Amino acid sequence: MSSIGPVLAPAPPLPDEPAPAAAQAPADAPLLGADGQFHLSDEAIDLQRYRLEDWLAVALFWVLGLVVFYQFFTRYALNDSASWTEEIARYLLIGVVFIGAAIPVRRNNHIQVDFCYRFMPRWLGRVMATLVDIVRVVFLLGACGLTVQLITRIGGSRMAVVDLPMGIVYAVVLAGFGLMAWRGVGVARRHWQQRNSLLEDPDMEVH
């Protein structure tokens, strides 16, 4: 019979030897902890960043969601759809759009073309950006005036299904234009103080 020699245990790694590859965290993975697991943390919630239009738009959106859910429930569960839900949902959607449009005005991230600013001299870009701010405010104030005229002329007419005046819907539109004009003035003032705008500097931080 052949004899079996003693089993030798592998020699421990020398102190200057690198750890096994599986235990090393990649240099480009900052979220990877020492245990090799990803550790994610939620960003702190800052309610101070939200303004009046944010809360109004969220409130209208939730009311819209409840109305649409009630319409779905009465149509498919009760087989007797509530007739008023479609009209009210349409008007609530209008409110969400016009009130919510003030948010990108405040953050200055509505659709805009900044291509030409890359080739303009600095002073010309500043002049053009200032004109954009002025024209935006003038346009929004003009829209407020037109909405007021619309309310005075046909605001007393009634809705098709719900017996309410259409002036309520136009008043929400007017509030949206008013908020946009107000935020537009604030953006123009901020750009004037900073001598810079998102058109001139696409990497500029907005709030």
C-alpha positions in Angstrom: 0.0 0.0 0.0 1.2 3.5 -0.8 1.6 5.8 2.1 -0.1 9.2 2.1 2.1 12.0 3.1 1.0 14.9 5.4 -1.3 17.4 3.8 0.3 20.8 3.7 -1.9 23.9 4.2 -1.4 26.8 1.8 1.0 29.4 3.0 -0.7 32.6 4.2 -0.1 35.7 1.9 2.8 37.9 2.8 2.0 41.3 4.3 3.0 43.1 1.2 0.9 40.9 -1.1 -2.4 42.5 -2.5 -5.7 41.1 -1.3 -7.6 38.8 -3.6 -9.3 40.6 -6.5 -12.8 39.7 -5.3 -12.2 41.6 -2.0 -11.0 44.7 -3.7 -13.5 47.5 -4.4 -13.2 49.0 -7.9 -11.7 52.5 -7.8 -14.6 53.8 -9.9 -17.3 52.6 -7.6 -17.6 55.1 -4.8 -21.0 53.5 -3.6 -19.3 50.1 -3.1 -18.6 49.6 0.6 -15.8 47.6 2.1 -18.0 44.6 2.3 -18.5 44.5 -1.4 -22.1 45.6 -1.2 -23.7 48.7 -2.7 -24.9 51.3 -0.1 -27.4 53.8 -1.4 -28.7 56.7 0.5 -31.7 58.9 -0.4 -31.1 62.6 -0.9 -32.3 64.8 1.9 -35.8 66.2 1.3 -35.8 70.0 1.2 -39.3 71.5 1.3 -37.8 75.0 1.1 -37.1 74.6 -2.6 -40.8 74.3 -3.4 -43.0 77.4 -4.1 -46.7 78.2 -4.3 -47.1 76.9 -7.9 -45.5 73.6 -7.0 -48.1 72.9 -4.2 -51.0 74.2 -6.3 -50.0 72.0 -9.3 -49.6 68.9 -7.0 -53.0 69.6 -5.4 -54.7 69.9 -8.8 -53.0 66.8 -10.0 -54.2 64.7 -7.1 -57.7 66.0 -7.5 -57.5 65.1 -11.2 -56.3 61.6 -10.3 -59.2 61.1 -7.9 -61.7 62.3 -10.4 -60.4 60.0 -13.1 -60.3 57.1 -10.7 -63.9 57.8 -9.7 -64.8 57.9 -13.4 -63.1 54.5 -14.0 -64.8 53.0 -10.9 -68.3 54.1 -11.9 -67.9 53.1 -15.5 -66.4 49.6 -15.1 -67.4 48.6 -11.6 -70.8 50.1 -11.3 -71.6 50.2 -15.0 -73.0 53.7 -14.6 -70.4 56.3 -15.4 -70.7 59.7 -13.7 -71.3 62.2 -16.5 -69.6 65.1 -14.8 -66.2 63.5 -14.4 -65.0 63.8 -18.0 -65.7 67.6 -18.1 -64.2 68.3 -14.7 -61.1 66.2 -15.4 -60.6 68.2 -18.6 -60.7 71.5 -16.7 -58.4 70.1 -14.0 -55.9 69.2 -16.6 -56.0 72.7 -17.9 -55.3 74.0 -14.4 -52.4 71.6 -13.9 -50.8 72.8 -17.2 -51.2 76.5 -16.7 -50.3 76.5 -12.9 -47.5 74.0 -13.5 -46.0 76.1 -16.3 -44.9 78.6 -13.8 -42.4 76.0 -12.4 -40.2 75.9 -15.5 -40.4 79.7 -15.8 -39.0 80.0 -12.3 -36.3 77.4 -13.0 -35.8 79.0 -16.5 -35.8 75.6 -18.3 -38.6 76.1 -20.8 -37.6 75.2 -24.3 -35.0 77.7 -25.5 -32.4 77.9 -28.3 -28.9 78.6 -27.0 -26.9 77.6 -30.1 -26.3 81.1 -31.4 -25.0 82.3 -28.1 -22.0 80.0 -28.5 -20.8 82.1 -31.4 -21.8 85.6 -30.2 -19.5 88.0 -28.4 -20.1 88.1 -24.7 -21.7 91.6 -24.8 -24.0 90.7 -27.6 -25.2 87.5 -25.8 -25.9 89.6 -22.7 -28.0 92.0 -24.7 -29.9 89.2 -26.4 -30.5 87.4 -23.2 -31.9 90.6 -21.6 -34.2 91.1 -24.5 -35.5 87.5 -24.1 -36.3 88.2 -20.5 -38.1 91.4 -21.3 -40.1 89.9 -24.2 -41.1 87.0 -22.0 -42.5 89.2 -19.3 -44.3 91.4 -21.8 -45.8 88.4 -23.5 -47.1 86.9 -20.2 -48.5 90.2 -19.0 -50.3 90.6 -22.4 -51.7 87.1 -22.0 -53.0 88.1 -18.6 -54.8 91.1 -20.1 -56.3 88.9 -22.9 -57.5 86.4 -20.3 -59.2 89.2 -18.3 -61.0 90.3 -21.4 -62.1 86.7 -22.1 -63.5 86.4 -18.5 -65.4 89.7 -18.8 -67.0 88.6 -22.1 -67.8 84.9 -21.8 -66.8 84.1 -18.2 -70.5 84.0 -17.2 -71.4 81.2 -19.5 -72.1 77.8 -17.9 -70.3 74.6 -18.3 -71.8 71.9 -20.5 -72.6 69.3 -17.8 -71.9 70.9 -14.4 -73.9 74.0 -13.7 -70.9 76.2 -12.9 -69.6 79.4 -14.6 -66.8 79.0 -17.1 -65.2 82.0 -15.4 -63.7 79.6 -12.8 -61.7 77.8 -15.5 -60.5 81.1 -17.1 -59.6 82.4 -13.6 -57.3 79.4 -13.1 -55.7 80.2 -16.5 -55.3 83.8 -15.4 -53.7 82.7 -12.2 -51.3 80.6 -14.2 -50.3 83.4 -16.5 -50.0 85.7 -13.5 -47.7 83.3 -11.7 -45.6 82.9 -14.9 -45.3 86.7 -15.3 -44.3 87.0 -11.6 -41.7 84.3 -11.9 -40.5 85.8 -15.2 -39.9 89.1 -13.5 -37.9 87.3 -10.8 -35.8 85.5 -13.4 -35.1 88.7 -15.3 -34.0 90.4 -12.1 -31.8 87.5 -11.1 -30.1 87.5 -14.6 -29.6 91.3 -14.4 -27.9 91.0 -11.0 -25.7 88.0 -12.0 -24.9 89.4 -15.4 -25.5 85.9 -16.7 -28.3 83.6 -17.8 -28.9 80.0 -18.8 -28.8 81.0 -22.4 -25.3 82.4 -22.1 -24.1 79.6 -19.7 -25.9 76.3 -20.1 -24.1 74.9 -17.1 -25.5 77.6 -14.9 -27.3 76.3 -11.8 -31.0 77.0 -11.6 -33.4 76.9 -8.6 
